Structure formats: structure tokens, C-alpha cells
Amino acid sequence: MRLSCTGEGVRVGSIQQPHAASAAFGIWFAVGSRDEPSDAPGISHLAEHVLATGINNSQLCQSDEAIVRLADNETKAYTGKEYVAINTRAPATYGIAPFQRILRNLNNGEYSEESFLFQKNRALAELDANAKSNYGNLRCHMDEMAWPDHSLARCSLGDPDYVRGATISDVVEFINSYLLDPSNIIIVAAGRHCHEELLAACSTIPPSSSPRPTSTQPSLPAVTSQPVSRVIPSVNDAYALVGFRAYGRKHADCETLRLLSSMCDIAIRPLGTPPPKEIYDFAPDLRAYRDTGLLSFRLAVNPERARSAAEYVFKALGRVRQGSDSKRLFDVAWRLHTAKQDFIMDSPLSIASLIGERVLYGLPMESPLGAGERTPNIDESDCIRVARDVFKPENLIVVGGSDQVCQSILDAVPALYCEGEN
């Protein structure tokens, strides 16, 4: 992998794959929902839709008929708390033409009112679907509890009331002032093309005409001394989300947290054996950020058996926390992690996303992707250290659909600790 920075401050990360049948290109912006003005929750999500529309709009580049007529082309766009990302894939025979099309759309900056209204309705539909989703609803409330009065608490999809009233001029101003600041632009690519071609194409990105407004991020709130919980009446009473705050976790610990997540999953659901009857849906899901982290798990249980299910889960986490069978758990977790990385190596689009994360968060570019090599200096002892730091009652957040489920989970907290442990 190679990483360069243009004179204007645009970061370019790429990996060359001479024999790849397809190529992937992406443009990432180091701006997300946490960077939005407080009176515009959801404007970064609207900006994502507006920019992605231009990339897929064949009317913007009729001269590139062969490129816009890509039956096997796929474009994926995302809005997160810290970034907006747009990735696209095309046959390798098209060279960097799809990437040049992305840049042309950025430089044109022409977005029709009709297209904007269509995209606004799509964004509202996503917000509505998230609100109707049990886990989507719980996730929004957990973010609010994990980061009270902090910009990280904002839903990355935005607030429906704001999105409904937003105008195209608001979004274009946000794009020009925040996203198109060259220091916020990250170009990622994977395919046959060479790094120098990408750098040459990036010369068309103009300098920032309106410097990004400065914003002061509030400090993270103090951790409470007790677990906190919240009941969400609109959620099915069998559903709950259990999270542990990992304040202060830097991205240097991201991979450690990911491996810890896998170790916990294996401890709860040993490979090849079904979970006990008390649990019919359990899945670990890691969310890590540059300034903090949240290791969360979801439960779907019969409310009458919620406590026994939670105790089973907490006992498994407690075994990981105490280092029981840690070497075996770590080795299995690492093999699963490596297999996933090797699978990703077959997908230029996934590789482009990995490069984007590394550049955005300042992770090492020199470490291999999917090479089966362990990241230096990470072993089971690192995972145990993080587990002991994170799996504490004061870091616990519980959100669920009923008082019974939430209280049952809180009552099961002592199972985190071995006999005789404080």
C-alpha cells in the first residue's frame, strides 16, 4: 500500500493489483455527524446522498457512455459519525475513468432541485426504517446514553424534522465549507492502476474556497459509578442492547477490541455447538471511534428467561476477563479474523474501504492486508488487559423494550466476576 499527500492536502492511499479483474475507487471525507452544526443534524447524510447521486447520474457524463453503462458497477455510500464515504467498482479495463468521473462531479458542483428532493425522500425513508427497527432504535438511545451532551451521541442518519426542512442551498454550502476542504478529502483505490495516475488526477481538485469553520469538540463525559439503563416502549419487549463504554480507547487498540469481540463470541457460542435454550439470538458488534469505543452486544430473549440468559453471557465475558482458556480463544479469534481479511483481499471494493479506514484514523499503512500475519505486539494478554478495563459495571449501558428485561440484565451483573473477586 502507498500513501501520499498532494500539495493541497488531499490524502491518497492505494494498493496496486496487476491481475485484478475489477478496480475500486473511493472518496472519503473526514467529516461526519459529529462535525455537523448543532442546528443541522443530518446534513452530512444529505450531503452523502447528493454526492452519490452525481456519481451514478449518467446525464453528467454522456461522453462516457461505456462507463456509465456498467451493469456490474456498484456504488456504495455511507455516513458515519466521523466520515462520509463513497466507493465505486468497475471493470479494470476502464482504468481510472470511473475515478475521474467522481472528481468531475465534485468539481461541477451542480445539483438539481428535482434530484435533491428525490434524495431527501430517500434519506427520510432510511430514517423511518431505522426508527421502526428494534435494534436501530436501541442503537440511537445507546449512543445518547454513552455520550450524553456530546456530538458523538447524534444519529449519523440525522433528525427527520431537520432533514424534512433542509434546502439544497444548505447542503451545497455544507459540502463546499466542510467536505471539499482538501485537508478533509481522502482518495482510496485498489486495482491495476498505479499510484502516480491517481495523484495526477487529483490535481483537478481545487483549493478550498471557503475554509472549514472551526468547531470545538466537547470533552467526553465522566463515566458514572453505576450501570445505567433505559426502557424504550416502542421496541419489542424481548429485545435489548447491552454495551460497555471504552472511553479513551485509541485506534491503536481497534484491532485488539475486534479480536476481543471475537473471543467473547466464541466463549458464548463455542464453535460447532448451539447456544443454550435461554438464548436464540446473540451477536457481538464492535463500534470503535478515534476518541472512544463502545463494545456492544444484542440480545433477543423471552423476558421470563432474560436473567438466566444475561447471566450466561456475563459468565462467558467474565471467563474472558479472567484469562480462562485465553490462548485458545485468541488463536481461534485470530484465525477467523485472518480468514475474513483473506476473503476481503478478493474484493477491491472491500480493500478500498480498509484503506480508507487506515488513512482516516492514522493506522499503519505498512502492515499487511490479509497476509495472515499477526499485528506486531498484539497477543491474548492485550485482549485480557482491555477486557479487564472495559468489562466493569460502571461502563455498562442497557437499553431494552421492557423494565423486566432491563432489570433482569442489571441483576445479572455479578456474574461478570469470579467468586471472591471485588
N, C-alpha and C positions, 0 to 999 in steps of 0.2 A: 504494500500500500504506500501511496505517496500523498503528502500534504504540502500544499503551497499556499501563499497568500499574495494576492495581487497588490499593486501599488495603492489601490483604493481601499484595501482592507477586506476584499472578498476572499473567504477561505475555500480552497478547492481540494477535495480528497477523492482519490480514485484508486482502483485496482485494475490492472490490465489482465485480461483473459483471452489470449490469442485465438483459442479454439472455440470460444463461446458462440452458440447459435443465436443468442439474443443479447441485447445490451439494455442496461437500465441507467436512467438519469434521474436526478432529483435536485430540487432546490429547497433548502431548508432555511427557515428564518428563525433566528434566536429570539423570538417574541411569541408569547403565549398568553393564556388568560390571566396569568399573574401580573402581566405588564400592562393590561388594559387600563384606561382611565376609569376611575371608580364609578363614573356615571354612564359607562358604556359596556356593561357586562355582556359579552357575546360578539363584540365587534371583530375579534380575531377569527372566530368561527365563520362569520360572514365574509371576511377577507379571504379565507381559505376557499370558500365556495366561488367567490368572484374570480380568483386567480385560476382555479382549476377549470372553470368554465371556459376561459380563454384558451387554455391548452387543448381542450377537447373540441373547440369550435372550429369546424373546417372552413367557415367563412373567413376566418382570419388569415388563411394562407391557401388560397385556391391554387397557387402555383405549385404547391407541394402535394399534388393530388395523390401521388403514390404513398406519401407519408400519412396523410390524414385518412386514407382508406386502409387502415390497419385492422384487419379482422382479428388479429392476435395481439393487438396492442392493448395494454391495460394501464390505466392511470389510477393511482390511489392517493388520496389526500387525507391528512389528519390534522387535528388541532389538539394540542396538549396544554398543560399548564405552563410549559416553558418553550414551546416551539409550534410553528406551523410548518408542515412538510407536504410536499407534492412530489411523488415519484411516478415515473412512467417507463414502460418497457416497450421495446420494438425489435424487429429482426436486426441482427448485426449488420446485414448488408446495407442498411440505411446510414451507417456511420454515425456522425454526431448531428445529423439533420434534425432528429426529434428534439435534441437539446437546444439547438439554435432556434427551434420553433418556440420553446419555452421562453427563451430570452427575448424573442421578438414580441411576444405577448406582454412581457414585463415592460419593455421599452415603449410599446404603443400606449399603454395606459388608457385604452378606450373601452369602456364598458357600457353596454346599452341598458336603458331603464327596463326594457322588457325582460332581458336576460337576468337583471338583478332581482326583479320581482319573482321570477321563477325560482331563482336560487334562495331567496329569502323564504319562500314557502317550503322548500326542501329542508332548510335549516330548522324551520318551525316544526316540520314533521319529525325530524330527528329528536328535537326537544320533547315532543309529545310522546314519542315511542320510549324515550328514556324515562319519562315520568311514569309511564304505565308499566315499566319493567320493575319487578320486585328488587332485583339486585342493583339496577341503575338508580332507583330511588334511594335505596340504602346507602349506596356509594356516595351520593351527594351529601347525605346527612353525616356520614362518617367524616368526610372531608371538612365539613363545618365544625365538627367536634374535635378533630385532630389539630386544626389550625384556626382556632377562634379569632375573629377580627384580623385575620391575615389574608393577604391576596391569594395564597395557595388554597384557601377554602372555596374559591369560586369554581363553579362548574365550568369545565372547559367548553361546553356547548353554549353557555350563556344563559341569560334570563329571557324568557319568552316575551315579557312585556317590552323590554328594550328592543329585542330583535324585531318585533312586530312594528315598532315605530321608527326603526333606523332608515336612513335615506342613503342613496348611492353616494351622495357627496360626502357623508360622514365616513363611509367605508373607504372611499378613494383617498380622503385626507389621512386616514389611519395607515393605509398602505404606503403612501408617499412619505409620511413622517416617521413611521416605525419600521415597517418591513423592508422598505427599499433603501434604508441606510446600509451602505456596503459592508459596514462592520457587523451587521446582523445577518448577512447573506452567506450561506454555506452551499457550495455546489458539490454534489456527490455523483459518482459514476462507476459502473463496472461493465467491462466488455472489451472488445478488440481495440478500441481507440487508444491513443496514447495520451498521456497527461498533458503534454505540450499543446495538443489540439484544444483541450478544454480551456487551458489558460488563454490561448489566443481568442477563443470565442467569448470569454468573459470580458475582454477588452471593450465590448459594446455596452457593458453595464455602466450607466452614467454615474458621476459622483453625486452624493446626496445633495439635493437642492434645498431641503428643509431638515436641518439636523433633528435627530430624535429628541423629544423632550426628556429631560432627566426626571427620574422618579426615585423616591427613597423607599426602599422596601422595609416594612416594619420588622423588628426583631421577632424571632419565634417566641410564642407564649411559653410561660413556665409550665412544666409538667405538674399535674395535680398529684396529690399524695394517695389518691384512691381511684379505683376504676370508675369510669363514667359510662352511663347507658342512656339510651333514648328509645322510646316506643314510637313507631311510625304507623298510625292507624290505617293508612291507605295500602299497606303492604300485607300480603298473605301472612297469617299468624304463625305459619310453620317456618318462615324464613328468618334468618339472622345473619349478620355480618360481624365477625369478630376480628378486631385489629389491634396491633401493637405498634405504638409510636416508636420510631427510632430516631429521635432528634439528634442532630449533629452528625448523622451518617453522611460522609462524603462519598463521592462516586468512586473513590478508590476502594470502597467496601461494597460496591454494587454487585460484583461477581460473588463475593462472599455471601451476601444476602440471598442471591439467586440460588447458590448451592445450599445454603441453609434451608431455603424454602423446599428444595427437592428432598433434602434429608428428612425434614418434617413430614413431607407427604409419604415417603417410604416407611417412616416409623408408624404412621397412622394406617396406611394401607400397604402392608407388605406385598411385594410383587408376587402375583400369582394367587393371591388369596383375596376373597371378597371382604369388604368391611363388615363389621358386626351388624346385626339387625337394627340396632338403635340408629344407625346412620345410613341413609340411602343416597346422600349427595354431599360430598365434601371435596373441596378443591382449594389448594393454596394459590394465592395470586399476589405477586410482589409488585409494589409500586415504589419506585425509588426516584428521588429528586436530587438535584445538585446540593441543596441545603439541608434536606431532611429525608426521611424514608417512612414508609408505612407498610408493614408486613401484615397482610390481612387474609382471613380465611372465611369461607362461606359455609353455612350450614342450612340444610333443609330437613327438618325433623318433625316427627309427631310431637306436639307440645307436651304431651304427657311423659314423653321419654327424653325431653330436652336436657335435663340434668345429667342423666346417665350418658347421653351422647357427648355432652360437653366434658364430663369427667374423663371419658375415654380419650378425647382429643387432648385435653390438658395433660393427662398422664404421659401420652406419647411425646408431647412437647417437653415435658419435664425430664424424660429419659434423654432426649437430645441435649437439653440444657446441662444435664449432669455428665454428659460424655459417654453414656452407656452405648456400647457397640458402635462408637463413633467412627472408627476406621472403616468398618464395613459399610455403614450408611454413607460415608463420604465417598468411598470408592464407587459405589453404585450410582450415587448422585452425579459424580464426575463423568461416569460412562454415559449416562443419559444426557448430560449437558453436552458432551463431545459429540454424541450421535446427532443431536439437534443441530449443532454447529456444522457438522459434515453435511447434513441434509440441506442446510441453508446455502452451502457452497455451490449447490446445483441451481440456485435461483439468483440471477443477477439482481432482481428487484429486492430480495431479502438482503443481499450483500450491500446494496446501496443504502438500505436502512441502517445496517450495522455501522457502516462508515459514518453516516450522519450522526448517530448517537456518539460515536467516539470523538468526532470533531466538536460537536456541541458541548459535550461535557468534559472535554480535555483529557480523555482517556488515551493511553499509549497507542500510537499508530503502528509501532513496530512489532507488537505481539501478534502471533499468527491467528488467522481466522479459520476455524475448523480443522486445524492441523493435528488435533489430538494431543497437543502439549498443554501441560498444566501451567496456568499463570504463575510466574515465579513467586515464591514466598507465600502461597495460599495452600493451607492444608486443613485437616479436620480441627486442629487447635484454634485456627482463626474463626471457624464457624461456631465452635463452642464458646469462644470469647464473646462473639456478637450475640449468640443466643442468651448467655447469662446477662448481658447488658440490656437486651430488648425484652425478654420474657419476664417481665415484672408486673405486679398488679397495677402499679401507678402508670404504666404505659398502656393499660388495657382500655379499649373502647368497644362497646357493644351496642349495636342498633338492630332492632328486630320489629316484628309485626305485632307482638303482644307483650304485656307485662310478664306473663308466665314464662315465656321463652327467655326474655332478657334476664329476669331474676334467677332463673334456673342456671343460666350460664355464669352469672356472678357468683352464685352459691358454689359452683364447681371450681372456682379459682384455686382453693387449697390443693387441688390435685396437681398443680404445677410443681409443687415442692415435694421432695422426698421426706420420709419420716425423720423427724429430728432437725430438719432444716428450717431456719427462720424465714 
